[in-house]
């Protein structure tokens, strides 16, 4: 059953009038025999609620779980909205920093559920200090992200977005639509985990030469035909570079001015991983210099205040993103690479399984999907 709760009755201090008074929704699965487990879901969107409503079998994994959906992101200012909740569920652009975790823990939250694989948004040291267990979804649909990376690449290379807009205006000219074959080109894959491996497989199917860089080379990638090279060699040889790396301090701004200077002129850069892998200033420099011939970005540095919300009619404050939007060879999408029915199903299935595992856990044993320092 899906019911709506007025936000003023839910939390007396939540006075952000820009949100609909019906944005807090509670998902229940019947009358549990045991005490309900209250889970507050931050950064929730209607597509998630609609999906769960249409797929009630997912909630049966942990029937005692009661979800409360909140529109705002988790941060130090909104953490108090989850007061009394045993668990909190967050997404990629939430901020579970030390201040937020302190507030959550003091208000009774003991479990932090991530609806994603990455955990760079969580202060793990603070979580450990306050006794908050962090659980993630390590893999939801690598095919979704890998396939979307290919879609970005083909759109940039073959200019299908421009052709679409032109033909809608009855412009059927071919000038400015010249692309190139991926067949025979060298495609560099940075990060050959599950997603990078699938992207490499697709590129090999196109007839490209695929080179890879990873601190932990994959035997499966080698057997497939991926040639491992150094990072500098990948930058110098690649006609296409696709990023599939996690975000760590060591990978932040791995695409910087120095890296761009080493790239082959006209390279196509694709990023469906984490925005902070690419320095926006360096990216603009590379595009203006013609070193980077085109760029497809499903993630971008500073996306937290923009992505997943409608800003139609607003003047964006991030001048770097405005600059990138204005360039004809840049395609930005709003972090949708993961967004398929399969991925959403897997994310919520794993999230319910994580709640169940947490409630049934042996306190001395780590959980399967637990993130630890």
PyMOL commands that set and color helices and strands:
alter all, ss='L'
color gray80, all
select helices_A, chain A and resi 7-10+46-54+59-62+79-82+98-106+124-129+142-158+160-168+194-206+219-224+231-237+257-261+275-277+280-289+303-305+319-326+341-359
alter helices_A, ss='H'
color red, helices_A
select strands_A, chain A and resi 2-5+24-27+37-41+65-69+87-90+111-114+133-135+186-190+209-213+227-228+240-243+267-271+292-297+330-332
alter strands_A, ss='S'
color yellow, strands_A
deselect
rebuild
show_as cartoon
